[in-house]
Amino acid sequence: MIKTKITEIGPIVPEFKEENLLILFGSAAPPELKDISIVHEMERQPDQALVEGGTLEIGNNVYRIEKVGALANKNFEELGHLSIYFKDDTSVELLPGAILVTPGVYPTFEKDDEIVFGK
């Protein structure tokens, strides 16, 4: 299990709600990426934390990880970067640095909330 804490919510993040997309980045992200991202701080270095069939918890929402892109774990481990798509249709093509979770319900979240990835 990996826990991470939301430290900043970029001003452009709400605009991605229509696409059911959240973008995470670690605290070292440049300002232009922080504007579109949830900036977070991990409690410890993740090691292959993103697995199909695993779980994602944001606030009071619990999701099942349906798909993991080929570069998702590497990007998450090195940069804290991850794109999360909330979709009910699991047949969609996934970008290499992304995961797809179900159900397709966009989460509610606030600064200081935890995001938890479970296997």
C-alpha positions in Angstrom: 0.0 0.0 0.0 1.2 3.5 -0.9 -0.2 6.6 0.7 0.4 10.1 -0.7 -0.9 13.4 0.6 -2.4 16.2 -1.5 -0.3 19.3 -0.9 -1.6 21.6 -3.8 -4.5 21.6 -6.2 -3.6 23.5 -9.4 -6.1 26.1 -10.6 -6.8 24.3 -13.9 -7.5 20.9 -12.2 -11.4 21.5 -12.1 -11.4 21.8 -15.8 -10.5 18.2 -16.3 -13.6 17.0 -14.4 -15.5 16.9 -17.8 -12.9 14.4 -19.1 -12.9 12.4 -15.8 -9.2 12.9 -15.6 -6.8 13.7 -12.7 -3.2 14.4 -13.1 -0.8 13.8 -10.2 2.7 15.2 -10.0 5.3 15.2 -7.2 6.4 18.4 -5.6 9.4 18.9 -8.0 7.0 19.5 -10.9 7.6 22.8 -12.7 5.0 25.6 -12.2 3.3 25.1 -15.6 2.6 21.4 -14.7 1.5 22.3 -11.1 -1.3 24.4 -12.6 -2.9 21.3 -14.2 -2.0 18.8 -11.4 -2.7 17.6 -8.0 0.7 18.0 -6.3 1.3 15.3 -3.7 3.9 14.0 -1.3 4.5 10.3 -0.9 5.2 8.8 2.5 7.7 6.4 1.0 9.1 5.5 -2.5 6.6 3.3 -4.4 7.7 0.1 -5.9 5.3 -1.2 -8.6 2.4 0.1 -6.6 0.1 0.3 -9.6 -1.4 -3.1 -10.5 -4.4 -4.2 -12.4 -7.0 -5.4 -9.8 -5.5 -3.1 -7.2 -7.4 -0.2 -5.5 -7.3 3.5 -5.5 -8.8 5.6 -2.7 -9.4 9.3 -2.9 -11.4 10.9 -0.1 -14.4 8.7 0.4 -14.2 7.2 -3.0 -12.8 3.7 -3.7 -11.9 2.6 -7.2 -10.6 -0.6 -8.9 -7.6 -0.2 -11.1 -8.6 -1.8 -14.4 -5.6 -0.9 -16.6 -2.0 0.2 -16.0 -0.1 1.9 -18.8 3.4 0.6 -19.7 5.2 3.6 -18.1 2.7 4.3 -15.3 4.8 2.8 -12.5 8.1 4.2 -13.8 6.7 7.7 -14.1 5.0 7.5 -10.7 8.2 6.2 -9.0 10.5 8.8 -10.6 8.4 11.9 -10.9 5.3 11.2 -8.8 3.5 11.6 -12.1 0.3 9.7 -13.0 -2.8 10.4 -15.1 -5.9 8.7 -13.7 -8.9 8.2 -16.0 -12.3 7.5 -14.3 -14.2 5.4 -16.8 -16.9 2.7 -16.9 -15.8 1.7 -20.4 -12.6 -0.3 -19.9 -12.1 -0.9 -23.7 -10.7 2.6 -24.2 -7.0 2.9 -25.3 -4.7 4.0 -22.5 -1.7 6.3 -22.6 1.5 4.8 -21.4 1.7 7.0 -18.2 -1.9 6.5 -17.2 -4.2 4.2 -15.3 -7.9 3.6 -15.8 -10.1 3.0 -12.8 -13.8 2.1 -12.3 -16.4 3.3 -11.5 -16.4 6.3 -13.8 -17.3 8.7 -11.0 -15.1 11.7 -10.6 -13.8 12.0 -7.0 -14.1 14.8 -4.5 -10.9 15.9 -2.8 -9.3 18.7 -0.9 -5.8 19.8 0.1 -4.4 17.5 2.8 -6.5 14.5 1.7 -4.8 11.2 1.3 -4.6 9.1 -1.9 -4.1 5.5 -1.2 -3.0 2.8 -3.8 -3.5 -0.8 -2.6 -2.6 -4.1 -4.2 
